[in-house]
Amino acid sequence: MMRRRNWRVVMAGVLLIVIAVVFYNIMQNMAPRSLDPLEMMNIVGSVSGAAIGISVVMILIGLVGKRA
């Protein structure tokens, strides 16, 4: 019994990683203008990390696939 990989879920996971990294870098450039840059980067890092964690799970689920 073969499993079919779900490439749409894999590509969505990769795209989410790219968006999270871009978001982190954009917010890192804005941090010096913030009233509390340390707290801002703590929040941005948590959000980016959660998005990357979800996308890694999406990639793994897509690569495992479903039964054909």
C-alpha positions in Angstrom: 0.0 0.0 0.0 1.6 3.3 -1.1 1.1 6.7 0.3 0.6 9.7 -1.8 2.4 12.9 -0.8 0.4 16.0 -0.5 2.6 18.6 -2.2 0.1 21.4 -1.6 0.5 21.1 2.1 4.3 20.9 1.8 4.4 24.0 -0.4 2.0 25.9 2.0 4.4 25.0 4.9 7.4 26.3 3.0 5.6 29.5 2.1 4.6 30.0 5.8 8.3 29.6 6.8 9.3 32.2 4.3 6.6 34.6 5.4 7.5 34.1 9.1 11.2 34.9 8.4 10.4 37.9 6.3 8.0 39.2 9.1 10.7 38.7 11.7 13.3 40.6 9.6 10.9 43.5 8.9 10.0 43.8 12.6 13.7 43.6 13.6 14.3 46.7 11.4 11.4 48.5 13.1 12.4 47.6 16.7 14.7 50.5 17.3 11.8 52.9 16.8 9.6 51.1 19.3 9.0 52.3 22.8 9.9 48.9 24.2 12.1 47.1 21.6 12.9 44.2 23.9 9.3 43.3 24.5 8.4 43.9 20.9 11.1 41.4 19.7 10.0 38.9 22.4 6.5 39.0 21.0 7.7 38.9 17.4 10.0 36.0 18.1 7.2 34.0 19.8 4.8 34.6 16.8 7.5 33.8 14.2 8.5 30.7 16.1 4.9 29.5 16.4 4.4 30.0 12.7 7.5 28.1 11.8 6.6 25.3 14.2 3.1 25.0 12.6 4.7 25.0 9.1 7.2 22.2 10.0 4.2 20.1 11.2 2.5 20.9 7.9 5.5 19.8 5.9 5.8 16.6 7.8 2.1 15.8 7.4 2.4 16.6 3.7 5.4 14.4 3.2 3.9 11.4 5.1 0.9 11.7 2.8 -2.4 9.8 2.8 -3.3 6.4 1.7 -3.8 6.0 -2.1 
